[in-house]
Amino acid sequence: MLAKPKTKRGRLGISAFFEHPKIGSVYGNENAATLHAGDCQSLLGQIPAGEVQLVVTSPPYNIGKKYETRVTLADYYAQQERIITECVQRLAPGGSVCWQIGNHVADNTIVPLDILLYPIFAKLGLVLRNRIIWHFEHGLHCSRRLSGRYETIMWFTRPGANFVFNLDPIRVPQKYPGKKYFKGPKTGQYSANPLGKNPGDVWIIPNVKHNHVEKTAHPCQFPVELVERLVLALSNEGDLVVDPFMGAGSTLVAAMLNRRRSAGADVVADYVKIARDRLESVCAGTLRIRPRNREVYKPNGAITIAPWQREQDDAAATPLPFS
């Protein structure tokens, strides 16, 4: 049995561990990835306390999708509290929890679930480090309210400064890479970090819709790029990343691609199979994903004319009375 890979073992040991990664169905240190078909609490029960460096997940929003049963908000809160508590109990001292969440919608009224769930994390003694806004361009078109085009990621750690945060791997291109100091002792030197800039807390990353290269049968799928930022920033090689609501397995894919161990659960057998197939494609080097930091596609031309543009065009085409 392979021992649990540790960053301190060096890159060679971690490389050997992931050269022929084992994908298991029951959690064990010998697994590069664990796929549990069933309730996430049964998976979490297999993981020792203090073992998890990073929890990344997007739980159901209680809106009646295939993988959930719609319940009252009070019951939903209680369900989330049980699972969040078990995740925190298994969190390493310098670990992080990233709870990606949107809105519960009923009768054209929205309930922001990050606000609803925040007290659970606070009660467990965690500190909110960032509330990250994930912005995307595509989704359901609303007619009686503004269309939703963002969700949030709440990033929590334990109190204190002893938590993992690797900024350099997730830097993005500078907006003004050639900018230089114009006065002072650094006059003439570049003022921007050559590795790129901090990505900030608003992330513009396309969501996975019908023409996305990563699209599977799952209706609410994480883009791998989104999870990769969290995996790279908040864990190190060989660490354990857990997704209690893994869906199509994007968290486990991001972990495998970046030499992190992972474990995930889902109650829908079809989604577990999709996740396994994707991990096997990672191992074979054939999985297609959208590259990190690729610019968002901007279409050329337009198929519609905005009303104000039509009015401007009509005004320009109408001769003045004195001309």
C-alpha positions in Angstrom: 0.0 0.0 0.0 1.3 3.4 -0.9 1.8 5.8 2.0 -0.1 9.1 2.0 1.9 11.5 -0.1 3.1 14.6 1.7 4.6 17.7 0.1 7.7 17.3 2.3 8.4 14.0 0.5 9.3 16.1 -2.5 8.1 16.2 -6.1 9.6 12.8 -6.9 7.5 11.0 -4.3 4.3 12.8 -5.3 5.1 12.2 -9.0 5.4 8.5 -8.4 2.1 8.5 -6.5 0.2 10.0 -9.4 2.0 8.1 -12.2 -0.5 5.3 -11.9 -3.2 6.9 -9.7 -5.7 4.6 -8.0 -9.3 5.5 -8.1 -11.3 3.8 -5.3 -14.8 3.6 -4.0 -13.9 3.5 -0.3 -11.7 6.1 1.2 -8.1 5.2 1.8 -4.7 6.9 1.8 -3.6 4.8 -1.1 -6.3 6.4 -3.4 -5.5 9.3 -5.6 -9.2 9.7 -5.9 -12.2 8.2 -4.0 -15.6 8.2 -5.7 -18.4 7.3 -3.3 -21.8 6.4 -4.7 -24.2 7.5 -2.0 -24.8 10.1 0.7 -21.9 12.3 1.5 -22.2 11.8 5.2 -21.2 8.1 4.7 -18.1 9.2 2.8 -17.2 11.8 5.4 -17.5 9.2 8.1 -14.6 7.3 6.4 -12.2 10.3 6.6 -10.3 10.9 9.9 -10.4 14.2 11.7 -7.8 16.7 10.5 -7.3 14.9 7.2 -8.9 17.4 4.8 -6.9 20.4 3.6 -9.6 21.8 1.3 -13.4 21.3 1.0 -14.8 22.7 -2.3 -18.4 22.1 -3.2 -21.6 23.4 -4.6 -24.5 21.9 -2.7 -28.1 21.7 -4.1 -30.0 25.0 -3.9 -33.3 23.4 -2.9 -35.0 24.2 -6.2 -36.1 20.7 -7.1 -33.3 19.5 -9.4 -33.0 15.8 -10.3 -30.5 15.2 -7.5 -32.5 16.8 -4.7 -35.8 16.7 -2.9 -37.3 20.1 -2.3 -37.9 20.8 1.4 -38.7 23.7 3.6 -35.9 26.2 4.1 -35.8 25.2 7.8 -35.2 21.6 6.8 -32.7 22.6 4.1 -30.7 24.7 6.7 -30.7 21.7 9.1 -29.4 19.4 6.3 -26.6 21.8 5.4 -25.7 22.3 9.0 -25.1 18.6 9.5 -22.9 18.3 6.5 -21.0 21.5 7.0 -20.3 20.4 10.6 -18.9 17.1 9.5 -16.7 18.8 6.9 -15.3 21.2 9.5 -14.6 18.4 12.0 -12.3 16.8 9.3 -10.6 20.0 8.4 -6.8 20.3 8.8 -5.6 23.2 11.1 -4.5 25.3 8.1 -7.3 24.1 5.8 -10.1 25.9 4.0 -13.8 25.4 3.2 -15.1 26.9 -0.1 -18.9 26.7 -0.2 -20.1 27.8 -3.7 -23.8 28.7 -3.6 -26.5 30.6 -5.5 -30.1 31.5 -4.8 -33.1 29.5 -3.7 -36.0 30.6 -5.9 -39.7 30.2 -5.1 -42.6 32.1 -6.6 -40.2 34.5 -8.4 -38.7 35.4 -5.0 -35.0 34.7 -4.3 -33.3 33.8 -1.0 -29.5 34.3 -1.2 -28.2 31.1 0.3 -24.8 32.4 1.2 -26.5 34.8 3.7 -28.7 32.0 4.9 -25.8 29.6 5.5 -23.1 32.0 6.8 -24.2 31.7 10.5 -23.5 28.0 10.4 -19.8 28.6 9.6 -19.6 31.4 12.1 -21.1 29.2 14.8 -18.5 26.6 14.1 -15.7 29.1 14.7 -14.6 29.7 11.1 -13.6 33.0 9.6 -14.8 34.3 6.3 -11.6 35.3 4.3 -13.3 36.2 1.0 -16.8 36.3 -0.5 -15.9 35.6 -4.2 -18.3 36.6 -6.9 -18.3 34.2 -9.9 -19.7 36.1 -12.9 -20.9 34.4 -16.0 -22.8 35.5 -19.1 -25.3 32.7 -19.7 -28.2 31.2 -17.8 -32.0 31.3 -17.4 -33.6 34.4 -19.0 -36.0 36.0 -16.6 -39.0 38.1 -17.6 -40.2 39.4 -14.3 -36.8 40.2 -12.7 -33.2 40.7 -13.7 -31.6 37.5 -15.0 -29.1 36.0 -12.5 -25.6 36.1 -13.8 -23.5 35.5 -10.7 -23.0 33.1 -7.8 -20.8 33.3 -4.7 -18.0 31.3 -3.2 -17.6 31.7 0.6 -14.0 30.9 1.6 -13.6 30.1 5.3 -10.6 29.1 7.4 -10.0 28.8 11.1 -9.0 32.0 13.0 -5.4 33.1 12.8 -2.9 33.5 10.0 -1.8 29.9 9.8 -3.7 28.9 6.7 -2.5 27.9 3.2 -2.7 30.6 0.6 -0.6 30.4 -2.6 -1.1 33.5 -4.6 1.5 33.1 -7.4 -0.1 30.0 -9.1 -3.4 31.9 -9.6 -2.1 35.3 -10.7 -3.7 36.6 -13.9 -2.2 38.8 -16.6 -1.5 42.4 -15.6 -3.8 45.0 -17.1 -0.8 47.4 -17.7 2.2 45.0 -17.9 4.6 47.7 -19.3 3.8 50.3 -16.6 6.9 51.8 -14.9 7.6 54.0 -11.9 8.0 57.6 -13.0 9.6 59.0 -9.8 11.3 57.9 -6.6 14.1 55.3 -6.1 12.4 52.8 -8.5 12.1 55.3 -11.4 12.2 53.4 -14.7 11.6 50.0 -13.1 8.4 48.0 -13.9 5.8 48.6 -11.2 3.7 45.5 -12.0 4.5 42.0 -10.6 6.1 40.1 -13.5 4.2 37.0 -12.5 0.8 38.7 -12.9 -1.7 40.4 -10.6 -4.0 39.2 -7.8 -7.2 38.0 -9.5 -9.3 39.8 -7.0 -12.7 38.6 -5.6 -14.7 38.9 -8.9 -14.0 36.0 -11.2 -15.3 36.1 -14.8 -15.3 32.5 -15.9 -17.8 31.0 -18.4 -20.2 28.6 -16.9 -20.7 25.1 -18.4 -23.5 25.3 -21.0 -24.4 23.3 -24.0 -21.5 24.3 -26.3 -18.9 24.2 -23.5 -16.0 21.8 -24.1 -16.5 20.2 -20.6 -20.3 19.7 -20.9 -21.7 16.4 -19.5 -25.2 15.3 -18.7 -25.1 17.1 -15.3 -27.3 20.1 -15.4 -25.3 22.3 -13.0 -21.7 21.5 -13.6 -18.6 23.3 -12.2 -16.1 24.6 -14.8 -12.7 23.0 -14.0 -11.0 26.5 -14.2 -13.1 27.8 -11.3 -12.1 24.9 -9.0 -8.5 25.0 -10.1 -8.1 28.5 -8.7 -9.2 27.3 -5.3 -7.2 24.1 -5.5 -4.0 25.8 -6.5 -4.4 28.7 -4.0 -5.6 26.8 -0.9 -3.8 23.4 -1.0 -0.4 21.9 -1.8 0.6 18.9 -3.8 -0.4 15.7 -2.1 -3.1 17.3 0.1 -6.6 16.0 0.3 -9.4 17.9 -1.4 -13.0 16.8 -0.7 -16.3 17.6 -2.5 -19.3 16.2 -0.6 -21.6 17.1 -3.5 -19.3 16.2 -6.4 -21.8 16.0 -9.3 -19.8 15.5 -12.5 -16.6 15.4 -10.6 -15.0 18.7 -11.6 -13.4 19.2 -8.2 -11.8 15.8 -8.4 -10.6 16.5 -11.9 -9.0 19.8 -10.9 -7.3 18.0 -7.9 -6.0 15.1 -10.1 -4.7 17.5 -12.7 -2.7 19.4 -10.0 -1.5 16.3 -8.0 -3.9 16.6 -5.1 -5.7 13.6 -3.6 -9.4 13.9 -3.7 -12.7 12.3 -2.5 -16.2 13.0 -3.5 -19.8 11.7 -3.2 -23.0 11.8 -5.1 -26.4 10.1 -4.7 -27.0 9.8 -8.4 -25.2 6.8 -9.9 -25.0 8.3 -13.4 -23.1 11.3 -12.1 -20.6 9.0 -10.2 -20.0 7.2 -13.5 -19.5 10.5 -15.3 -17.0 11.6 -12.7 -15.1 8.3 -12.9 -15.0 8.5 -16.7 -13.6 12.0 -16.5 -10.9 11.0 -14.0 -9.9 8.0 -16.2 -9.6 10.5 -19.1 -7.3 12.7 -16.9 -5.1 9.6 -16.3 -5.1 8.9 -20.0 -4.3 12.5 -20.9 -7.4 12.8 -23.1 -9.8 14.9 -21.0 -10.7 18.2 -22.8 -11.0 21.2 -20.5 -11.1 24.9 -21.1 -7.6 26.3 -20.4 -7.1 28.5 -17.4 -7.0 32.3 -18.1 -8.3 32.0 -21.6 -10.1 35.2 -22.5 -13.9 35.1 -22.5 -15.2 34.8 -26.1 -16.5 38.0 -27.6 -18.8 37.5 -30.6 -18.5 39.8 -33.6 -21.5 41.5 -35.0 -25.1 41.4 -33.7 -28.4 39.8 -34.7 -30.5 42.3 -32.9 -30.7 46.1 -32.7 -31.4 47.7 -29.4 -34.4 50.1 -29.3 -32.2 53.1 -28.6 -29.9 52.2 -31.5 -32.9 52.0 -33.8 -34.1 55.4 -32.7 -30.6 56.9 -33.3 -30.5 55.3 -36.8 -34.0 56.6 -37.7 -33.0 60.1 -36.5 -29.9 60.1 -38.5 -31.8 59.0 -41.7 -34.5 61.7 -41.3 -33.6 64.9 -43.1 -33.8 68.1 -41.1 -36.7 70.4 -42.1 -34.3 73.2 -43.2 -31.8 71.0 -45.0 
